[in-house]
Amino acid sequence: FVLLMEHDLTEEVQQQLLQQLQQQQQLHSQQQKRIQLEKYHVVGNDTPEIQRMKSLFDKFMQILVVDGRLFTGRFKCFDKANNIILAECLELRPVKASATNFEEPLEPEPEDIS
């Protein structure tokens, strides 16, 4: 950078220099963000499957497990064992039918008096 005295520059030149400085700062900021994203493998040539999973991040979803349980929550990530991590999660379990029948009670059969 060359430091010039303010009174040596016209207002138009000062504005141009200020705009160039702001553009350089924005470019530098964008480059730093890209470096951070690349560091954590967020940017790149992802497969469509990975892009789909990234699009689901922080969205509510329902997951039905083979044993019949239903999980509803906000998708956060996968852990190392490929388990799905949900925040604000609610688990619903199926209830087995009870042995008790709640229909009309059976009337006792009349006794045979003969």
C-alpha positions in Angstrom: 0.0 0.0 0.0 1.1 3.5 -0.7 0.0 6.0 1.9 -1.1 9.2 0.2 -2.0 12.3 2.0 -5.7 12.9 1.9 -5.4 16.4 0.6 -3.3 15.2 -2.4 -6.2 13.2 -3.8 -9.4 14.4 -5.4 -12.6 13.1 -4.0 -13.3 11.0 -7.0 -9.9 9.2 -6.6 -10.5 8.7 -2.9 -13.8 7.0 -3.7 -12.2 4.8 -6.3 -9.5 3.8 -3.9 -12.0 3.1 -1.1 -14.1 0.9 -3.5 -11.0 -1.0 -4.5 -10.0 -1.6 -0.9 -13.6 -2.8 -0.1 -13.6 -5.1 -3.1 -10.2 -6.6 -2.0 -11.5 -7.1 1.6 -14.6 -8.8 0.3 -12.6 -11.1 -2.0 -10.2 -11.9 0.9 -13.2 -12.7 3.1 -14.8 -15.0 0.5 -11.4 -16.8 0.0 -11.2 -17.3 3.8 -14.7 -18.7 3.9 -13.9 -21.1 1.0 -10.7 -22.3 2.7 -12.7 -23.0 5.9 -15.4 -24.9 4.0 -12.8 -26.9 2.1 -11.1 -27.7 5.3 -14.2 -29.4 6.6 -15.0 -31.0 3.2 -18.2 -29.0 2.8 -17.4 -27.9 -0.7 -16.4 -30.0 -3.6 -17.7 -32.3 -6.2 -20.2 -34.2 -4.1 -22.2 -37.1 -5.4 -25.9 -36.5 -5.8 -26.5 -38.6 -2.7 -24.3 -36.5 -0.6 -25.8 -33.3 -2.0 -29.3 -34.7 -1.1 -28.1 -35.5 2.5 -26.7 -32.0 2.8 -30.0 -30.5 1.7 -31.8 -32.3 4.5 -29.6 -30.8 7.2 -31.6 -29.1 9.9 -34.9 -30.1 8.4 -37.6 -32.1 10.3 -38.0 -35.7 9.2 -39.7 -38.9 10.2 -37.8 -42.2 10.3 -39.6 -45.5 10.5 -37.5 -48.3 12.0 -38.0 -51.9 11.1 -39.3 -52.8 14.5 -42.2 -50.3 14.0 -40.9 -47.3 16.0 -41.3 -43.9 14.4 -38.8 -41.1 15.2 -39.7 -37.5 14.4 -37.0 -34.9 14.8 -34.6 -32.4 13.2 -31.8 -34.0 11.2 -28.4 -33.0 12.4 -25.8 -35.5 11.1 -24.5 -39.1 11.0 -22.1 -40.4 13.5 -19.1 -42.6 12.7 -21.3 -45.7 12.9 -23.7 -44.2 10.3 -26.4 -43.7 12.9 -28.8 -40.8 12.2 -28.6 -38.0 14.8 -31.9 -36.1 15.3 -32.4 -33.1 17.6 -35.8 -32.3 19.2 -36.7 -36.0 18.7 -40.0 -37.7 19.5 -40.2 -41.5 19.5 -43.5 -43.3 18.9 -43.9 -47.0 19.6 -46.7 -49.2 18.4 -48.9 -50.6 21.1 -49.7 -54.2 21.0 -53.4 -55.2 21.2 -54.5 -56.0 24.7 -55.8 -59.4 25.6 -58.9 -57.7 27.1 -61.7 -57.2 24.6 -63.4 -53.9 25.2 -66.4 -54.7 23.2 -69.9 -55.3 24.7 -69.7 -57.7 27.6 -71.1 -61.1 26.9 -74.4 -61.9 28.6 -74.4 -65.1 30.6 -76.2 -67.9 29.0 -79.4 -68.9 30.7 -79.0 -72.0 32.9 -80.8 -75.1 31.9 -83.2 -76.0 34.7 -84.4 -79.3 33.3 
